[in-house]
Amino acid sequence: MGENNTRASSLRHGEIVHFHLVDLSDLIEARMKNGSPAIGIIGGSGLYQMEEVRDATAHKIDTPFGAPSDALIGGKVSGRQVYFLARHGRGHRLLPHELNHRANIYALRSLNVRWIISVTAVGSLQEKYAPRDVLLPSQFYDRTSLRSDHTFFGKGIAAHISFAEPISTKLRDIIAESARSVGVTVHNGGTYVNMDGPAFSTRAESELNRRNGFDVIGMTNLPEAKLAREAEIALATMAMITDYDCWKVEEEPVSAQTVIGHLMANAKTASKVLVDVIPRLPMEPNWPEHSALDSALVTERKLWPATTVKKLKPILRRFL
């Protein structure tokens, strides 16, 4: 990578490196050739980094889709390369509809991330899921409205990923085993309904979601799952329950103040589980999600526009 395009300055836990868009092809090649596939952690408020991270470095990456939510904090946990991304930016500066999910997933893939654990706050829609429990969704229901922002493809290359099973089952099961082993109350499986936000649900909406059999509700996770599948990354979600939405009339309706205390406790829980999960992950990316594009790409290779190929190089590299 050229020295003229890389700048460094101090960071409390290590060095901050700025990777500009023009440097991405060099960065991708270096990450693919040197070192094992990495693990990504997308965290909500309170989970920006873990104490167990060694040799932390902050990577500020520009992507063809714009800037990610924040710098990615890279380092080693149990000898594995891990990158953390604060979904809403450190200090929680971005609303759900302001998140650039494409830039977030693209930046992680450009650093050779092949597994993502997405940690996210949710409301419970069922009595059996209490605040501070962890639910590992197996399904999603989409009530968002930004479909064009939830795909990398278009501009001459069409792809339709298989999404019947939107979560990596193997990764979800590993997380469930780790959560149980460290004493966390975990529910393995369930449906996450994704709403736009940023306002919380009305009581009528909450009751409808309950009657439809959904388990938890959130504002951010479905786009991450769709884009991770397109990027051939295995993703699973730790849905950290903070409240009962507003359907439970004997409880105070959900508010930002209600959520904060649970968020901080949930961040500690997530860190404890992640420390156990990371060394359990395989070294080679050979799960079904890692070849998702084999059955998804529709446009003939000879018709792919060069500009789109260049833009999607981290995702399409093995087809080039």
N, C-alpha and C positions, 0 to 999 in steps of 0.2 A: 504494500500500500504506500502511495507516495507521501513523503513527509510534508509536502506543501498542503495536503488536504487533511492532515490529521493534527489536531490541537490537543494539548493536555493541560489540565489545571488540577489543583488539589481537591480532594474529597475526604471527608472525615474518616471513612473506612477504606480508603484506597484512592486509586487514580481514576479520573474521569476521561474517557476517550470519546471524541466526537467522530463518528463515521458519517461522512457526507454521501449523498446519493451517488456521486460519481465513483465512490470507492466501493460500492456494494459488490460489484462483480469480483473484485480482488478479495474482499472479505469472505464472500461465499466460498470461493475456491479454497481459501486458507482453512476455513472451518471444516469443509468437507474432507480435505486431505489430512489435516492434522487434528488428532484427538477423536474421542468417541462421540457419538450422538449425545446431545445435551437434553436436559429436563427443564421445562418451563413451569414457573409458578405464577399464575395471575392472581393477585391478592386484592381484597377490598380494603377498607379503612382498618388500620392497625396492623396489617400484615404487609409490610414493605420489604422486609428482610428478616433473616433469622440469625440469632446469636451464633449458631453453629457454622455459619458461612465463613470460609477461610479465603484470604487473598481477594477480598471484594474489590471489584472494579465496576464503575458505572459507565455504560456504553450509551451514548446519545446517537441514535440512528435516524437518518432521514430516509423515507421510503417513497416509491412512486405514488403512493396513496396519501402522502402527507406524513406528519409527525405522530409517533405513538403517544400514549398518554403521559409518558415520563421516560427518563433514562432507564435502561435495563440494568439491574444490579447483578453482575456475574460473579461467581465464585465456586468454591468446592465444598460439597457436603458429603461426608463419608467417601471422599475420593472421586465423587461424580461431579461433572460440570453442571451447574444449575444457574438459571437466569430468572430473576424476579422482576415482575412488572406491576406497578401500582395502577390498577384499572382506572381509578378516578384521579390519578396523579397524587403525589404525596401531599397530604393536607386536605384531600378530598375536594378538588377544585373543579371537577367536571361532572355535569349531570349525565344521566344515562343516554339521552338523545344526542349529547355532544361527543360521545366516545367514538373514536376512529378505530373501530374493530379491525378493519382491513390493515391499517398501519400496524396495529398491535401484533396481529398474528403474522404478518409479513416479516416484521422485525425479528420475531422469535424464530421463524423458519430460516431467515438469513443467517442466524447464529447456530444453525444445525440442530435446533430443538426438534425432537421427534416424539416427545411425550409432554403433555400439558396437564397439570392439575389446577383446575380453576376453583378458587375459594371465593364464595359469594354469599352475601346476606340475603335471606329470604323470609317471607312470612309463612306461617303454618296455616293450612286450610283444613286440617283434621285434628281432632282432640288428641290423638295418640302421639302427635309430634309436638313436643314441648320446646319452649325457648331454651337455647343452649344445646339441644340435641343436634345431631348431624344427619342429614338425609343425603344419600347418594342417588341422584336421579338416574333413571334408566330411559325415560321418555321426556319429550317436550311437547307443549302445545303452543303454537305461535299466534300471539295477538299483537304483533308489532306491525309497523307500516312502512318500514324502510327496506323493502326487498332488494332494491338495486344496490344498496350499500352492504349487502350480506353475501356477496360473491366476488371472487377475483376475476371471473371470466366475463366474456363479452369482447368487444373490439376485434372481432374476427375469429375468436376461438370460443366455441361452445362446449360446455361440459355440464353434465347433470349427475351429481353424485348420488349414490345410494344412501338413503338417510332413514331407512326403516328402523334401524338400530343406531340412534344418534350418538350413543356413548360407547366408549371402549369397554366392553364387558370385562376383559382381563384386567385393565387398569382399575376399574371400579371394584372388582373383587379383592385386589391387592390392598386398596385403600381400606376396604371394610375389615380385612384381616388385621391391618395395622391399628385401626381405630379400636377394635375390640381388645387387642393385645395391650394397649396403653390405657384401657379403662374408660373409653369414650362411649357414650350412648349413641349408637349408629343404626340407621335404618337403610338397608341395602336394596334400593329400588324404589320407584315412585315417579310421578309425573310432575314436572316443573312447567307451570304456565308462565309465559313471558309476556308481560304487558309493556307498553311504551313508557309510562311515567311522564314526568317526574312526580306527579301527585300520586299518593297512595289510592287504593281502590275505594269506590263508594261501597256502602253496605250491600246494595243490590248486586253489584259486580262480584263482590266477595261471596255472597250466597249462591250466585249462579256458578261460580267456579267450584264451590263445594259440591253442588248438586251434580256437576259434570264429573265428579270423582277425582279432580286434580288434588295434588298433595301439598305442593308449596307454590308460592308465587314470587317472582322477581322481575327485574327490569333489564338484565344485561347478558344472561348466559347463553341464550340460544344463538345469537350471531357468532359468538366465539366458537361454539360447537360446529356450526355450518362451515365456517372459514377454516377451522382446524382440519376438518375432513377434506376439504378441497386442497389443503396444503399437505395432505398425507401425514398428519400428526394425530397420534392417539390421544384423545382427551377424555377426562372424567372430571366430574364436578363434586366438590364438597359444599353442599348447600347448608350453611350455618343458620339455624333458625333463631330469629331475634324477637318474634312476636306472633300473635294470632291474627294478623291482618286486621279486619274490623268486624268479622262475622260473629265473634264471641261477645255477646252483648254485656255479659257480666264483667268483662275485662275492659280496661281503658283502650279506646281505639288507637291504632298504631300512630306514632308520631316520631319525628326525628329524635326527640329527647328520650323516648322510650327505648329506642334502638341502641343508643350509644353505649350504655353499660354492657349490654349483651355483646355488642361488637367487640369490645376490648377483651372480654372473657373468651369469646369465640376465636379471636386471633391467637390467644395462648393455646387453646385446644388444637387449632389447625397446625401450629408450629410443632407441637408434640407429635401429632400424627405424621406430619411430613418427614420429620427426622427418622421415623421408622420406615416410611414408605420408600424413600429415595434409594437406599441400598438394596431394596428388594427388586427394583426394576431391572429388566434384562439389559445386556450391553449392546445387543443388536436389534435394530428396528425391523422386525420381521412379522409383525402382527398384521391382520387384514387391513387395518386402517392405513398402514404404511404403503399400501399399493392401491389405494382407493381410486386413483385416476385410471387404472387399467380398464375399468368398465364404465368410465364416466365421460371420457373425451369423445366428442362426436365429429368435430371438424377434421378432415384429412390433414395429415401433417404438411403436405405440400402446399396447403392453402393458408397456413398460419402466417399472419403478417409479422414481418421482422420486428416492428416496433413493439407489438404485443408480446412476442417471444422474449425480447430483451427485458421488458417490464416484469414478466413473470418468471424470470430465470431461476430464482430459488425454488419455485414450485415445479417447474417443468424440466429441471436440469437433467433428470434421468432419461427423458425422451429426446434430448437434443444430441 
